[in-house]
Amino acid sequence: MMSDTSKFSALVDDIWELVFGSVRRPEVKFKGMMFTHAKQKPKRARGPKGRYKGDDLSTAFTNEAWVSGKAPKKGKKKWKKWWIMLRVW
């Protein structure tokens, strides 16, 4: 059974679609059909005690330390200007 606010919201969505010819809230209308996000962040694998797992070096093509089996690429380090580095020395 729908509550009054959800009935009203459905009515507004229908009227919106009649007047403007487009869906008012596509994330509600096409729930489960829309692509939410392209990439997931890499996630470290954990053992039964909750600690990080290490990589098993005997398996060459899988990295057991990561849930997806692939380690993320390392980012570039930012280059500091040389005069800032001279001040540190």
N, C-alpha and C positions, 0 to 999 in steps of 0.2 A: 504494500500500500504506500502511495506517495504522499509526502507531506505537502502542505499548502505552498511552501516556498519552492519546492521542486516542481509542482504543477504550474505555478506562475512562471518559473524560469523556462519550462518547456514551451509554454504558450508564447512567451517573448521570443524564444528561439524560432518558433514557427512563423510568427508575424515578421520577424527580421528577414527570414528567408523569402517570404512572399514579397516584401517591399523592396529589398535590396538585391535579391537574386543570388546571394552568397550565404554561406554558413556563418553564423555569428561566432560560435566557439567550436572550431574544428577539432580541438583536442577532446571535447566532450562527445561530439557527434560520431567521430571515427575513433573511438577509444579502442586501443589495441591494434589499430591499423597503421597509425602514424609511427614514423621512425623518430625515436626520442633523442638519441645522441649518437654521433658517429663512432667515437672512440671511447673505450673505457681506460681508466688509468691502470697502469701495471700494479699488480698486487703481489706482495711477498707471500710465499707459502709458509704455513706454520705447522709445527709438529703437534702431537697430542697434548703436550704441556703448554702450548701456546707460544713457544719460542720459535724464532725464525729457523727454517730448514736450510741446510747447505746444499750445494750442487754436488751431485754424484758424478765424478769425472769419468767413470767407466762408460757412461752413456754420452756419446759424442753429440747427438743432435737434439737432445732435450736438456733443459735446465730445470732441475727439480726445485730450485730456490724460488721460482716464480710460478704462480698459479697457471698462467697460460702456457708455460713451457718455454717462453722466450724472454730473455732479459731485455729491458728497455735500452734504447740507444743513449749513450752518454752525451750530454749537452756540451756546447762550446764554452770555454772559459772566457770571461770578459777580459779584454786586454786593457791594462791600466796605462795611462800616459807615463812616459818615462820620467817626467819631472816630479810627478807625485811619488814615484818609487824612490827617487833620489832624496826626497825629504825624509823618508822613513829611515834610510841608511844614515 
